[in-house]
Amino acid sequence: MSLQEQFNQALADSKNLPERPDNMTLLKIYALFKQGSGGDATGDRPGMTDFVARAKFDAWAELKGTTQEAAMQQYVDLINDLKD
């Protein structure tokens, strides 16, 4: 199975995890997905009043320079760990 196929499967699996991950893990899942599917963070950082969007953007921005392939693999590994 190709990395893209594994990534797509992990995306589907992420919607059916046995338990809801904690907020820090959810941010990591979001950031790895965004980095794996779109590359480095783009756009302006959300304002201070939008806490959720700002936290998501910051988590994604921390992965700057990570290749899309590496982010995809980390995403697959994290979702697989959470499924067990």
N, C-alpha and C positions, 0 to 999 in steps of 0.2 A: 504494500500500500504506500502510495507516495505521501510526502509530508503534507501536501495540500489536502489530500483525502483524509489523513489523520487529523489535520486541523479542523476540517469540516465536520468530522465525526465528533471531535472534542466539543465543538460549538453546540452540536445537537445534544451531546451528553450533559453539557453544562446546564441545560434547562431542566434536567431530571436528576439532579444530585440527591442522595438520600437525606442530607441535612443542608440547611442554608449556611453557607460559609459566613464567618465573621466579616465585619466591614473592611478590615485591612486586607483580607484574602480577596474579597470582592473587588477592591481597588486594584490589586495585583492582576486578577483575572481580566478586568477591564483594560488595564494598561497593556498587558501582553497581547490581548486581542487587537487593540488599536495599532500597536507597533507591528504585529504580525501581518495585519491586513492592509495597513496604510503607510508604515514607516514612521519617521520621526514626527513628533507633535508639530502641528501647524496652527496658525491663527493666534489671536490674542488670548492672553490668560484672562479667565473670567474675573469679574470684580469681587471684592471682599464680601459683598452681601450674598453672593451665590455660593454658599459653602460647598455644596455637593459637586457642582460643576468645576469649581476651583480645585477640589481635592482630586477629582478624576483627571483634570488636565495636568496637575502637578505629578501624579503617579505616572502618567504617560510620558511627560517630559523627562522624568528621571531615567527613562530607557533610551534617551537620545544616543545615537551611535550604535545601538544594538541592531544587528542585521534582521531583516524580516524573517529569514529562515531560523535564526537563533530564537527569536521571540515566538515563532510558531511552535518550535520544539518545546520551549519552556511552557507554553500554554498547554500543549498536549500532555506533557508530563504532570503539570499541576492538576489538570482536570482528571487525569487517570488516578492520581493520588487521592483526590477527593471522592472518587467513585467507590473506593474500597473501604 
